[in-house]
Amino acid sequence: MPAEIVWPVYVRVGDHPEAHFGDLALTATGADGGLRLDVTECRARFAEFLRAAADVLENPSEDAEEVPDAAADG
């Protein structure tokens, strides 16, 4: 069984609470036994996270605070 190191990754944007982005797993594979990061999985998780963030921004909950438009201030 290959060795594996799993790190949870959390992201915080501005003053909002941090959110669990996902886990990065380094797996020992190959003849040299070196640790490798599955870049494809990392990209897929990051894209999923960004889609969820965009959905929240486009469809805020009713209790979300409105941010004033800076352009309207002059």
VENDA-V677979 format. One record per residue. N is the residue number from 1. RES is the residue in three letters. PHI is phi as a letter, one per 20 degrees, with the letter a starting at -180 (NA if undefined). OMEGA is omega in degrees with one decimal (999 if undefined). NEAR is the number of other C-alpha atoms within 8 Angstrom. Layout:
# VENDA-V677979
<<N;RES;PHI;OMEGA;NEAR> <N;RES;PHI;OMEGA;NEAR>>
This chain:
# VENDA-V677979
<<1;MET;NA;-178.9;2> <2;PRO;f;175.7;6> <3;ALA;f;-178.7;6> <4;GLU;b;173.2;9> <5;ILE;d;-179.0;7> <6;VAL;d;177.5;8> <7;TRP;d;172.5;7> <8;PRO;f;-179.4;9> <9;VAL;d;178.1;9> <10;TYR;d;-178.6;9> <11;VAL;c;175.4;8> <12;ARG;c;178.1;9> <13;VAL;d;179.5;7> <14;GLY;l;-178.5;4> <15;ASP;e;-178.3;5> <16;HIS;f;177.6;6> <17;PRO;f;-179.7;6> <18;GLU;f;179.5;8> <19;ALA;c;179.2;7> <20;HIS;f;-179.6;8> <21;PHE;f;-177.4;11> <22;GLY;q;179.7;8> <23;ASP;c;171.6;8> <24;LEU;d;-179.1;10> <25;ALA;d;172.1;10> <26;LEU;d;-176.6;11> <27;THR;d;176.4;12> <28;ALA;f;-180.0;11> <29;THR;c;176.3;10> <30;GLY;n;-176.5;6> <31;ALA;f;-177.4;4> <32;ASP;e;179.9;5> <33;GLY;m;179.6;7> <34;GLY;f;179.1;8> <35;LEU;e;-178.7;9> <36;ARG;c;174.9;8> <37;LEU;e;178.0;8> <38;ASP;f;-175.6;8> <39;VAL;f;179.3;6> <40;THR;f;178.4;6> <41;GLU;f;179.8;7> <42;CYS;f;178.6;9> <43;ARG;f;-179.7;8> <44;ALA;f;178.7;8> <45;ARG;f;-179.7;10> <46;PHE;f;177.6;9> <47;ALA;f;178.1;8> <48;GLU;f;178.8;8> <49;PHE;f;-179.7;9> <50;LEU;f;177.0;8> <51;ARG;f;178.8;8> <52;ALA;f;178.2;8> <53;ALA;f;178.7;8> <54;ALA;f;178.6;8> <55;ASP;f;178.6;9> <56;VAL;f;180.0;9> <57;LEU;f;-178.7;7> <58;GLU;f;-176.4;6> <59;ASN;c;-177.4;6> <60;PRO;f;177.1;8> <61;SER;f;-176.6;6> <62;GLU;f;-178.5;4> <63;ASP;e;178.7;4> <64;ALA;f;179.8;6> <65;GLU;f;175.4;4> <66;GLU;e;177.4;4> <67;VAL;e;-179.3;4> <68;PRO;f;179.3;4> <69;ASP;f;-177.8;6> <70;ALA;f;-179.3;6> <71;ALA;f;-178.6;5> <72;ALA;f;-178.2;5> <73;ASP;f;174.9;5> <74;GLY;p;999;4>>
